[in-house]
Amino acid sequence: METQHSVNREGKMPEQTQPQQENLKGTLASVLIVGAVILLSWFGIFGLFLDRA
């Protein structure tokens, strides 16, 4: 069984286009902010633990 490929007018195979790259700078900033909040809360709770021990 033979498969068919789409061919443009010149008889060449169409060029494969790469998907557009998404801008992930906002995602990186959000992850860093959430990580900083988690670290600050952890150190704050750890400081309370040491103070009360």
N, C-alpha and C positions, 0 to 999 in steps of 0.2 A: 504494500500500500504506500503510495507516494504522498508526501505532505506538500502543501503549497505554501510558499512564502510570498509576502507582499513585495513587489518590485516597483521602483519608481520609473519614470519615463526613459531614463538613460539605460535602463536594464541593470542598474546596480541595486544591491541590497540597501535598505534604509539604514542610516547611521543610528547606533544606539545612543540615546540621550540619557545622561545621568540625572537622577532626581535632584531637585534643588536642595542645597544645604540649609538647614534651619538655623536661625540665630538662637543660640542657647546661652547667651550671656545673662539673661534674666533668670534662667534656671540655675546657673552657677551661683549667682548672687543670693537667690532664695535658699539654696542648700547651705551655703556658707553662713547665712544668718541663722537658720534653724540649728545648725551645728554649734554656733557660738552660744545660742540660748541654752542648748542642752549642756554644754560644757560649763557655762557660768552657773547654771542651777545645780549641777553636780558638785562643783567646788564649793558653792554656798552651803549645800546640805552637808558636805563633808566637813566644812569648817564648823558648822553647828555641832556635828557629832563630836569633833575633837574638843570643842569648848565645853561640852557637857560631860565629857568622860573624865 
